[in-house]
Amino acid sequence: MLMPFTAQVALADTDTGVINDAPVGLDISKYFDVGNFEKTSTEDGDYAYTDNSATIYNNANDTSDKHNGRVLDMAKSGAPGAVGAAWSKNSNNNYIDINKKQTVSVWLYFGSGDGADVFANGEGMSLVLQNDPRKTSAMGAGYQALGSMGADTAKITSNGTNVLGNWSWGEDSSSGATTNTPEQAAQSAVGNSIALNFKAQDNTLMGNKLQDPLKIAESAVTYKDFLHTAGKKSIYYTLNGFDTTNGNDTPPKTYPGYLNLLNTDFGGSIHSLVLGNTGSPYGLINLTYPGNPISYKALDLDSIRGDDTKLIANMTTIANGSEWAYLTGISNKGKALSTYQAAPTRTHLTDANDPNGNPVYWHHLTFTWNPAENGNPATVSYDYNDKYPDGTTNTGQTQYYDEVKETIPVDPSAFGNPTDGKVYWGLTGANNTEANYSKLAVFESIPALATATATASLTDNDLNKTITDDSTDNTVKNGDNLSFDYNLKWDSTSRENWQDIVSSLNLPTDVTYRTATITYKDANGNSSSPITISDAKGMTNSTLNYTLTKDLGTINANSGYTSADIVLNGTATNSTGQEITVSPAPSTFKGSNAIETTSTPQFKIEGNKVPDKILKLNVSKDLDFQDINYQTMKKYIDRKSDFDLTVTSLRSPWKLDVATNGFSLNGKSFHGNLVYKKSQASTQPLTSSDELIAQDLNSYQDKTVSDLSATWTKDTGLLLEPDQNQISPAGKYQGTLNWTFVNSITN
């Protein structure tokens, strides 16, 4: 049995591993503008949010083109107050037509959720549709505003100093402790916009952990002499209160789409419209109108947390090094802004695990704009965490990768009067002062190119039964004739044909495959003759790689086909005598202008008879080691993810050997060895010769599963031993393990 393994040598960087682990995405460099922001006339010289943090990186795992940008970084880690925006380039056909259905498919990354400080994940991102006069120079504020909403600036003015240089703060006759109004906040937001917000942080003045107000800007200090006390200095803060709730608040009936929101059943505890939210620091999704003053409400600081004097003191104390400002001694404490949020929904934006326990950094989002039609209002639909990065459909296999689906009524009048119904769209993002993680995105489809779907189903031809992810009866019999149908469909809203489609199918296990065909269909359902996909094209019992010979779509010169069905025929195989479950198998269909993934449904195969003997080895497909610095001093490098090595036996003694030729990068060998540590006192270097690593001479009368990797720790099992006297160039090294598994007694 052959199994690949990899080792990564990389320079230390918080985001490098996540970027390199990103799903393969589209080259977006010519479809998005990450240029300079343009301030509005209301934003003075001290306005803080003027630099665009957005950057387009390359995904190192996507070897198809190393020079094109496929990973979008909205707000960099380690950059306090970073805020960024990337807007569609209408000149390159990248816009959203609000008169038509439009779809965006994108992977998002927010942060790990690890550590004691829940604020380390930063603020979040917004997917925004806008008709701001500033076009691709539009911007909102940073921090809680996510780059889309307006700024909440609390302003305090000093009125004196003493000879020691310590500031004393008091109420100023002109400004005191103030913040801007809802109208002023809206003017500093992305104008004429609708935003779907993904909040990785709870910005509330009523939370369990209250943040100090954050300093965001400061004006110049003017003094005539050292002891002069007449000089004035203004410092601006954000109170981070956009999620602050008020149980007595009633949302205004003039809020955009109020009646449609009120009449929508979102289910559960989701409010149709509420001031602030009751979300968690691990994730919340909501919809807002950033440029509309009605989205904001000023709350009196005097009345917030009035039941807790200590929390008021903490909340109203501003610290800046040795400078302190006590709002509790001021008669007018000012106001903090909260926001009205449509359909605020709790979820997990931070890292999760897949069904096999491997870490999942990236979260998939399918976003759809639906125009008003047939008497129904316009809506924004989204499906978050609808699939895993390998393409497997999410059917609720893990706890913290929960799928969230909502359809929210919206008011298109928020856009003003866009020419021909075309509006800009894009992503904005922001981090706070404690953020350890960038806010990243990878696109699979954008309106400028092709929009497509891929689905997979299973048909038991003997039982005349079709099985999908939603089927409650998913059992077939041993020996039944099965057909797996992968359906690819081009959407008529596309602006290009779906081109150069390469299919990479991981086939379900426990099936003996016989044939594979592809059939093309046009928009009227007329089919081509089935085309046989031969073994020479890559069909095996585990994978099938095939490049479609035709594009899908009706734009430009083409055959006019709009869909294709790749069908694999085989026989269900189960000789264990017990029912077995076949896990979903993911597949990717990568075109030059759209990428789609899907997976076969999970199904069960009834057993046939109890076999006389069983001898089976299960080994994880891949073995990845922790990233290391090229000058690492570690004796052994442990595994990055879980590894499965199990033996199933029945009346079959066995022994297990393993060999390897090492691993290399571009023909150059890694300086080090792969070793097997059975215990701290037993270390076996692995070479090209078979090394015995496990055996069991017992002939069990009952089926027995020996989980060899269950007892491995980070210091035992398969480990990497780097040569500390030599330097391996940075890169990803690969090699192969050759497992030899035999019955140790010949009968």
Secondary structure, 3 states (H helix, E strand, C coil): CEEEEEEEECCCCCCHHHHHCCCCCCCCCCCEECCCCCCCCCCCCCCCCCCCCCEEECCCCCCCCCCCCCEEEEECCCCCCCEEEEEECHHHCCCEECCCCEEEEEEEECCCCCCCCHHHHCCEEEEEEECCCCHHHCCCCCHHHCCCCCCCCEEEEECCECCCCCECCCCCCCCCCECCCHHHHHHCCCCCEEEEEEECCCCCCCCCCCCCCEEEEECCCCCCCCCCCCCCEEEEEECCCCCCCCCCCCCCCCCCCHHHHHCCCCCCCCCCEEECCCCECCEEEEEECCCCHHHEEEEEHHHCCCCCHHHHHHHCEEEECCEEEEHHHCCCCCEEEEEEEEEEEECCCCCEECCCCCEECCEEEEEEEECCECCECCEEEEEECCECCCCCECCCCCCCCCCEEEEEECCHHHHCCCHHHEEEEEEEEECCCCCCCCEEEEEEECCCCCCEEEEEEEEECCCCEEECCCCCCCEECCCCEEEEEEEEEECCCCCCCECCCEEEEECCCCEEEEEEEEEEEECCCCECCCEECCHHHCCCCCEEEEECCCCECCCCCCCCEEEEEEEEEEEECCCCCCCEEECCCEEEEECCCCEEEEECCCEEECCCCCCCCEEEEEECCCEEECCECCCCCCCCECECCCCCEEEEEECCCEEEEEEEEEEEECCEECCEEEEEEEECCEEEECCCCCEEEEEECCCCCCCEEEECCCCCCCCCEEEEEECCCCCCCCEEEEEEEEEEEEECCCC
